[in-house]
Amino acid sequence: MKDSTQIIAKNWAERDTTPATTINPPCYKGSTVLFDCYADMLKSRRNEYAGISYGTDRLPTQRQFEEAMRQLEGGSVTRVFQSGIAAIQTALMAFTASGDHILVVDNAYGPGQRFCRKVLEKKYHVQCTLVPPNIGADIENYLQPNTRLILLESPGSITFELQDIPAITAIARQKGIVTLLDATWATPLYLKPFELGIDATIHSVTKYISGYSDVLAGTVSVGEKYAQRFEEFYKLLEIYTPAEECYLALRGLHSLAVRLRQHEQSALTIAQWLQTVPLVDEVLHPALPCHPEHHIWKRDFIGSSGLFAFTFKKDYSERELAAFIDSLALFRLGYSWGGFQSLLTAAKTARTTPSRYSAKTIIRLNIGLEDCEDLRTDLEKGFAMLT
Ligand SMILES: *Cc1c(COP(=O)(O)O)cnc(C)c1O
């Protein structure tokens, strides 16, 4: 045999099958998946084949991650995506059609809102209304006869307002409106959306679930009522999420609980300390009793994660802010969050609905896994640049 393809195929077929069980499952890669016989191929064409028929049918690595997420969240079906934003976009498309109206909270992930305005509304005639980020039973005032979906994100990942999820889902259920919740901040461990009546959840796996800032992935999990509808839509799109990303996401899940406990504890310590800093105006952290929706967090959430924000009493110039931010050594500048590295962003929020924080610069902190005392010292050093 001279042909390398034949040599490799033969070696694989006749491989040494001495048992070697690694703790972690293998990472399967592949486009073509071989059928054992023609009868199986025919079955697959008739949708009667129990095996995997192609790479986009999701290989064992994708399926293993999906199943772990499904069980953690308690949904009926979970599907994995190439990113959190891809998960948001696909969920929105799966549950809407031309002529529908949807409601989106004004603190939802920015690129998701942009997709609603520029793609759903402009190209597909799905009308989109932004609603206040701390909405509850008053969502009733925004409903139209053709409202088909409500997109929530609680807390929002810049200003941290919370929605009254059970009040909203009670109304939505009555009217047959799909509720979709981006639960990235809480992870599947600190919020149980299906128990609060949510129909489908979104997670940016990019954040805490993978945990090391080296993965882009997302999931959508759907409860019993809409599971089949979502599954069928997903299949039509022939999505492929790289196996390596699913492998790393699975690995991240093992340490999610311990990492999250540390993020939670350090973030609370820093947040409580910030409340005592004279320059600081408000600390936007749902687990602090001063947070306007703290009672909702206490009622619905199991814990808090490591992302929160604060505002300054004074309206500093960009030059002054730069002096503060650039003096920090441990807090690095960058988007995304949920990893071991502490990060900071600073921006004024652009809101369509009335907001507590319009025109204020929001300093958002991702509290990483560094020593908490070191993080506090770093911020102290930065604040000294402002006085
Ligand atoms: C980052 C983020 C997303 C998008 O996730 P990507 O994987 O970066 O596309 C969605 N929702 C929230 C709340 C996020 O923070």
The ligand as a Tripos MOL2 file, in Angstrom:
@<TRIPOS>MOLECULE
LIG
   15    15     1     0     0
SMALL
NO_CHARGES

@<TRIPOS>ATOM
      1 C1        -20.9900   38.7680   25.5730 C.3       1 LIG1
      2 C2        -22.4380   38.6570   25.6660 C.ar      1 LIG1
      3 C3        -23.1880   38.1150   24.6280 C.ar      1 LIG1
      4 C4        -22.5690   37.6970   23.3320 C.3       1 LIG1
      5 O1        -21.6860   36.6530   23.4680 O.3       1 LIG1
      6 P1        -20.5180   36.3980   22.4010 P.3       1 LIG1
      7 O2        -20.1650   34.9820   22.6500 O.co2     1 LIG1
      8 O3        -19.4140   37.3450   22.7240 O.co2     1 LIG1
      9 O4        -21.0960   36.6210   21.0550 O.co2     1 LIG1
     10 C5        -24.5390   37.9850   24.8110 C.ar      1 LIG1
     11 N1        -25.1350   38.3940   25.9340 N.ar      1 LIG1
     12 C6        -24.4480   38.9210   26.9530 C.ar      1 LIG1
     13 C7        -25.1680   39.3370   28.1770 C.3       1 LIG1
     14 C8        -23.0830   39.0860   26.8470 C.ar      1 LIG1
     15 O5        -22.3980   39.6510   27.8440 O.3       1 LIG1
@<TRIPOS>BOND
     1     1     2 1
     2     2     3 ar
     3     2    14 ar
     4     3     4 1
     5     3    10 ar
     6     4     5 1
     7     5     6 1
     8     6     7 2
     9     6     8 1
    10     6     9 1
    11    10    11 ar
    12    11    12 ar
    13    12    13 1
    14    12    14 ar
    15    14    15 1
@<TRIPOS>SUBSTRUCTURE
     1 LIG1         1 GROUP 0 **** ****
